[in-house]
Amino acid sequence: MKFFFSIITSVFLFLGITPIALAANGPALNADRASTEYTASALQNALKILNLLREQILQLLKKTSQDSKDTEKHHAEMMVFHI
C-alpha cells in the first residue's frame, strides 16, 4: 500500500511539474498580455503624489510644532506677568 501511494504521488508530482518545464520563455510566455507601460507610469505618478503629500504633511507638522512652541512661549510670558 505504501508503494502504491508513493507511485501515485510521484505521478501527480510529475504531471504537476511538467507544464512548468515545458512553458515558453520570454515574450512568448505572455503573448496575450497587454503592455505594462501604462501601469508603470500610473505607479510613478502615484509615488509622486504620495511624496508631495508627505512633504505637505511634514511642513504642516513643522508649522504646528512652531505654533505650539510660540503658544507655550506666550503662555510662559503671561504667567510671568501674573506673578
OpenMM code with the backbone's topology and positions (N, CA, C; nanometers):
from openmm import Vec3, app, unit

residues = "MET LYS PHE PHE PHE SER ILE ILE THR SER VAL PHE LEU PHE LEU GLY ILE THR PRO ILE ALA LEU ALA ALA ASN GLY PRO ALA LEU ASN ALA ASP ARG ALA SER THR GLU TYR THR ALA SER ALA LEU GLN ASN ALA LEU LYS ILE LEU ASN LEU LEU ARG GLU GLN ILE LEU GLN LEU LEU LYS LYS THR SER GLN ASP SER LYS ASP THR GLU LYS HIS HIS ALA GLU MET MET VAL PHE HIS ILE".split()
positions = [
    Vec3(0.0828, -0.1199, 0.0000),
    Vec3(0.0000, 0.0000, 0.0000),
    Vec3(0.0871, 0.1262, 0.0000),
    Vec3(0.1944, 0.1258, 0.0778),
    Vec3(0.2844, 0.2408, 0.0792),
    Vec3(0.3496, 0.2592, -0.0575),
    Vec3(0.3841, 0.1485, -0.1202),
    Vec3(0.4466, 0.1547, -0.2522),
    Vec3(0.3489, 0.2140, -0.3544),
    Vec3(0.2240, 0.1688, -0.3492),
    Vec3(0.1212, 0.2208, -0.4397),
    Vec3(0.1013, 0.3709, -0.4182),
    Vec3(0.0960, 0.4127, -0.2916),
    Vec3(0.0810, 0.5547, -0.2598),
    Vec3(0.1995, 0.6357, -0.3119),
    Vec3(0.3213, 0.5851, -0.2983),
    Vec3(0.4389, 0.6579, -0.3463),
    Vec3(0.4389, 0.6687, -0.4987),
    Vec3(0.3925, 0.5650, -0.5684),
    Vec3(0.3846, 0.5699, -0.7151),
    Vec3(0.2823, 0.6741, -0.7588),
    Vec3(0.1657, 0.6737, -0.6989),
    Vec3(0.0605, 0.7706, -0.7332),
    Vec3(0.1081, 0.9127, -0.7040),
    Vec3(0.1711, 0.9333, -0.5900),
    Vec3(0.2228, 1.0653, -0.5547),
    Vec3(0.3279, 1.1109, -0.6547),
    Vec3(0.4149, 1.0234, -0.6966),
    Vec3(0.5184, 1.0576, -0.7949),
    Vec3(0.4574, 1.0951, -0.9284),
    Vec3(0.3544, 1.0235, -0.9707),
    Vec3(0.2880, 1.0544, -1.0980),
    Vec3(0.2236, 1.1922, -1.0916),
    Vec3(0.1513, 1.2203, -0.9827),
    Vec3(0.0882, 1.3520, -0.9697),
    Vec3(0.1929, 1.4631, -0.9632),
    Vec3(0.3016, 1.4402, -0.8958),
    Vec3(0.4086, 1.5382, -0.8878),
    Vec3(0.4679, 1.5639, -1.0258),
    Vec3(0.4922, 1.4569, -1.1002),
    Vec3(0.5473, 1.4707, -1.2345),
    Vec3(0.4499, 1.5452, -1.3263),
    Vec3(0.3214, 1.5111, -1.3189),
    Vec3(0.2215, 1.5789, -1.4024),
    Vec3(0.2054, 1.7256, -1.3633),
    Vec3(0.2290, 1.7578, -1.2390),
    Vec3(0.2181, 1.8964, -1.1944),
    Vec3(0.3363, 1.9810, -1.2355),
    Vec3(0.4551, 1.9209, -1.2427),
    Vec3(0.5766, 1.9965, -1.2758),
    Vec3(0.5993, 2.0059, -1.4268),
    Vec3(0.5517, 1.9098, -1.5024),
    Vec3(0.5774, 1.9053, -1.6468),
    Vec3(0.5353, 2.0337, -1.7199),
    Vec3(0.4162, 2.0896, -1.6965),
    Vec3(0.3799, 2.2125, -1.7684),
    Vec3(0.4752, 2.3291, -1.7395),
    Vec3(0.5299, 2.3334, -1.6201),
    Vec3(0.6244, 2.4397, -1.5860),
    Vec3(0.7518, 2.4232, -1.6679),
    Vec3(0.7985, 2.3018, -1.6803),
    Vec3(0.9212, 2.2760, -1.7547),
    Vec3(0.9024, 2.3003, -1.9045),
    Vec3(0.7818, 2.2805, -1.9552),
    Vec3(0.7563, 2.2970, -2.0978),
    Vec3(0.7085, 2.4371, -2.1355),
    Vec3(0.6959, 2.5227, -2.0381),
    Vec3(0.6456, 2.6581, -2.0650),
    Vec3(0.7442, 2.7361, -2.1505),
    Vec3(0.6901, 2.8251, -2.2321),
    Vec3(0.7739, 2.9083, -2.3180),
    Vec3(0.8425, 3.0157, -2.2339),
    Vec3(0.9526, 3.0646, -2.2830),
    Vec3(1.0272, 3.1697, -2.2137),
    Vec3(1.0034, 3.3046, -2.2804),
    Vec3(1.0225, 3.4100, -2.2033),
    Vec3(1.0210, 3.5454, -2.2568),
    Vec3(0.8850, 3.5915, -2.3052),
    Vec3(0.8840, 3.6715, -2.4144),
    Vec3(0.7592, 3.7303, -2.4645),
    Vec3(0.6563, 3.6265, -2.5067),
    Vec3(0.7013, 3.5101, -2.5504),
    Vec3(0.6069, 3.4072, -2.5925),
    Vec3(0.5224, 3.3583, -2.4752),
    Vec3(0.5758, 3.3678, -2.3549),
    Vec3(0.5027, 3.3236, -2.2370),
    Vec3(0.3801, 3.4102, -2.2134),
    Vec3(0.3931, 3.5402, -2.2353),
    Vec3(0.2824, 3.6344, -2.2124),
    Vec3(0.2437, 3.7049, -2.3415),
    Vec3(0.2258, 3.6301, -2.4479),
    Vec3(0.1958, 3.6908, -2.5771),
    Vec3(0.0626, 3.7652, -2.5763),
    Vec3(-0.0341, 3.7194, -2.4996),
    Vec3(-0.1661, 3.7829, -2.4962),
    Vec3(-0.1771, 3.8917, -2.3898),
    Vec3(-0.0693, 3.9176, -2.3180),
    Vec3(-0.0722, 4.0166, -2.2105),
    Vec3(-0.0465, 4.1564, -2.2671),
    Vec3(-0.1216, 4.2521, -2.2214),
    Vec3(-0.1061, 4.3903, -2.2660),
    Vec3(0.0224, 4.4501, -2.2094),
    Vec3(0.0641, 4.5598, -2.2687),
    Vec3(0.1839, 4.6287, -2.2237),
    Vec3(0.1640, 4.6805, -2.0811),
    Vec3(0.2705, 4.6807, -2.0047),
    Vec3(0.2621, 4.7289, -1.8664),
    Vec3(0.3157, 4.8712, -1.8515),
    Vec3(0.3402, 4.9387, -1.9616),
    Vec3(0.3942, 5.0752, -1.9533),
    Vec3(0.2956, 5.1694, -1.8860),
    Vec3(0.1654, 5.1557, -1.9188),
    Vec3(0.0655, 5.2425, -1.8589),
    Vec3(0.0599, 5.2216, -1.7082),
    Vec3(0.0623, 5.0965, -1.6665),
    Vec3(0.0596, 5.0664, -1.5238),
    Vec3(0.1828, 5.1231, -1.4543),
    Vec3(0.2979, 5.1099, -1.5179),
    Vec3(0.4209, 5.1617, -1.4579),
    Vec3(0.4146, 5.3130, -1.4455),
    Vec3(0.3627, 5.3825, -1.5478),
    Vec3(0.3546, 5.5281, -1.5400),
    Vec3(0.2535, 5.5709, -1.4334),
    Vec3(0.1457, 5.4960, -1.4206),
    Vec3(0.0468, 5.5280, -1.3175),
    Vec3(0.1081, 5.5111, -1.1787),
    Vec3(0.1889, 5.4082, -1.1612),
    Vec3(0.2547, 5.3890, -1.0316),
    Vec3(0.3538, 5.5011, -1.0038),
    Vec3(0.4258, 5.5447, -1.1052),
    Vec3(0.5196, 5.6555, -1.0867),
    Vec3(0.4442, 5.7826, -1.0472),
    Vec3(0.3297, 5.8078, -1.1122),
    Vec3(0.2501, 5.9254, -1.0771),
    Vec3(0.1977, 5.9156, -0.9344),
    Vec3(0.1557, 5.7975, -0.8950),
    Vec3(0.1069, 5.7787, -0.7589),
    Vec3(0.2186, 5.8034, -0.6576),
    Vec3(0.3393, 5.7582, -0.6888),
    Vec3(0.4521, 5.7823, -0.5984),
    Vec3(0.4839, 5.9309, -0.5880),
    Vec3(0.4749, 6.0028, -0.6996),
    Vec3(0.4982, 6.1474, -0.6962),
    Vec3(0.3953, 6.2163, -0.6075),
    Vec3(0.2691, 6.1764, -0.6221),
    Vec3(0.1630, 6.2363, -0.5405),
    Vec3(0.1857, 6.2049, -0.3932),
    Vec3(0.2228, 6.0816, -0.3628),
    Vec3(0.2484, 6.0453, -0.2234),
    Vec3(0.3649, 6.1234, -0.1655),
    Vec3(0.4681, 6.1459, -0.2451),
    Vec3(0.5816, 6.2250, -0.1970),
    Vec3(0.5399, 6.3692, -0.1710),
    Vec3(0.4570, 6.4259, -0.2590),
    Vec3(0.4090, 6.5617, -0.2369),
    Vec3(0.3243, 6.5694, -0.1097),
    Vec3(0.2379, 6.4720, -0.0906),
    Vec3(0.1564, 6.4700, 0.0305),
    Vec3(0.2428, 6.4575, 0.1549),
    Vec3(0.3447, 6.3733, 0.1471),
    Vec3(0.4339, 6.3567, 0.2612),
    Vec3(0.5037, 6.4885, 0.2947),
    Vec3(0.5511, 6.5589, 0.1910),
    Vec3(0.6168, 6.6877, 0.2137),
    Vec3(0.5213, 6.7875, 0.2761),
    Vec3(0.3964, 6.7901, 0.2289),
    Vec3(0.2989, 6.8835, 0.2847),
    Vec3(0.2679, 6.8497, 0.4304),
    Vec3(0.2574, 6.7216, 0.4601),
    Vec3(0.2306, 6.6803, 0.5984),
    Vec3(0.3476, 6.7190, 0.6877),
    Vec3(0.4701, 6.6985, 0.6401),
    Vec3(0.5871, 6.7364, 0.7199),
    Vec3(0.5916, 6.8870, 0.7424),
    Vec3(0.5578, 6.9659, 0.6397),
    Vec3(0.5544, 7.1111, 0.6561),
    Vec3(0.4473, 7.1511, 0.7565),
    Vec3(0.3322, 7.0858, 0.7487),
    Vec3(0.2246, 7.1164, 0.8425),
    Vec3(0.2648, 7.0803, 0.9848),
    Vec3(0.3286, 6.9659, 1.0008),
    Vec3(0.3754, 6.9267, 1.1344),
    Vec3(0.4798, 7.0239, 1.1865),
    Vec3(0.5694, 7.0685, 1.0989),
    Vec3(0.6718, 7.1647, 1.1398),
    Vec3(0.6067, 7.2959, 1.1828),
    Vec3(0.5071, 7.3411, 1.1043),
    Vec3(0.4385, 7.4655, 1.1371),
    Vec3(0.3617, 7.4508, 1.2683),
    Vec3(0.2945, 7.3378, 1.2849),
    Vec3(0.2191, 7.3131, 1.4078),
    Vec3(0.3126, 7.3098, 1.5275),
    Vec3(0.4270, 7.2475, 1.5081),
    Vec3(0.5256, 7.2415, 1.6154),
    Vec3(0.5734, 7.3822, 1.6507),
    Vec3(0.5998, 7.4627, 1.5505),
    Vec3(0.6450, 7.6001, 1.5730),
    Vec3(0.5355, 7.6809, 1.6407),
    Vec3(0.4090, 7.6637, 1.5963),
    Vec3(0.2972, 7.7350, 1.6578),
    Vec3(0.2813, 7.6956, 1.8045),
    Vec3(0.2983, 7.5658, 1.8329),
    Vec3(0.2827, 7.5233, 1.9719),
    Vec3(0.3953, 7.5784, 2.0580),
    Vec3(0.5160, 7.5887, 2.0010),
    Vec3(0.6271, 7.6480, 2.0767),
    Vec3(0.5991, 7.7951, 2.1034),
    Vec3(0.5444, 7.8660, 2.0014),
    Vec3(0.5088, 8.0066, 2.0206),
    Vec3(0.3999, 8.0202, 2.1267),
    Vec3(0.3032, 7.9299, 2.1235),
    Vec3(0.1951, 7.9339, 2.2209),
    Vec3(0.2484, 7.9089, 2.3605),
    Vec3(0.3371, 7.8101, 2.3743),
    Vec3(0.3964, 7.7819, 2.5044),
    Vec3(0.4772, 7.9016, 2.5533),
    Vec3(0.5500, 7.9657, 2.4622),
    Vec3(0.6292, 8.0832, 2.4992),
    Vec3(0.5368, 8.1959, 2.5441),
    Vec3(0.4255, 8.2134, 2.4705),
    Vec3(0.3298, 8.3178, 2.5062),
    Vec3(0.2689, 8.2900, 2.6435),
    Vec3(0.2323, 8.1644, 2.6688),
    Vec3(0.1755, 8.1298, 2.7993),
    Vec3(0.2786, 8.1504, 2.9094),
    Vec3(0.4021, 8.1193, 2.8817),
    Vec3(0.5060, 8.1395, 2.9828),
    Vec3(0.5220, 8.2883, 3.0116),
    Vec3(0.5166, 8.3708, 2.9068),
    Vec3(0.5271, 8.5163, 2.9277),
    Vec3(0.4067, 8.5664, 3.0076),
    Vec3(0.2894, 8.5144, 2.9784),
    Vec3(0.1689, 8.5573, 3.0508),
    Vec3(0.1773, 8.5177, 3.1977),
    Vec3(0.2352, 8.4009, 3.2243),
    Vec3(0.2498, 8.3568, 3.3620),
    Vec3(0.3437, 8.4507, 3.4387),
    Vec3(0.4459, 8.5023, 3.3711),
    Vec3(0.5395, 8.5931, 3.4369),
    Vec3(0.4661, 8.7214, 3.4759),
    Vec3(0.3764, 8.7680, 3.3890),
    Vec3(0.3057, 8.8921, 3.4190),
    Vec3(0.2018, 8.8721, 3.5285),
    Vec3(0.1508, 8.7517, 3.5457),
    Vec3(0.0511, 8.7279, 3.6513),
    Vec3(0.1133, 8.7135, 3.7875),
    Vec3(0.2384, 8.6879, 3.7939),
    Vec3(0.3032, 8.6683, 3.9237),
    Vec3(0.3338, 8.8013, 3.9817),
] * unit.nanometer
topology = app.Topology()
chain = topology.addChain("A")
for resn in residues:
    res = topology.addResidue(resn, chain)
    for name in ("N", "CA", "C"):
        topology.addAtom(name, app.Element.getBySymbol(name[0]), res)
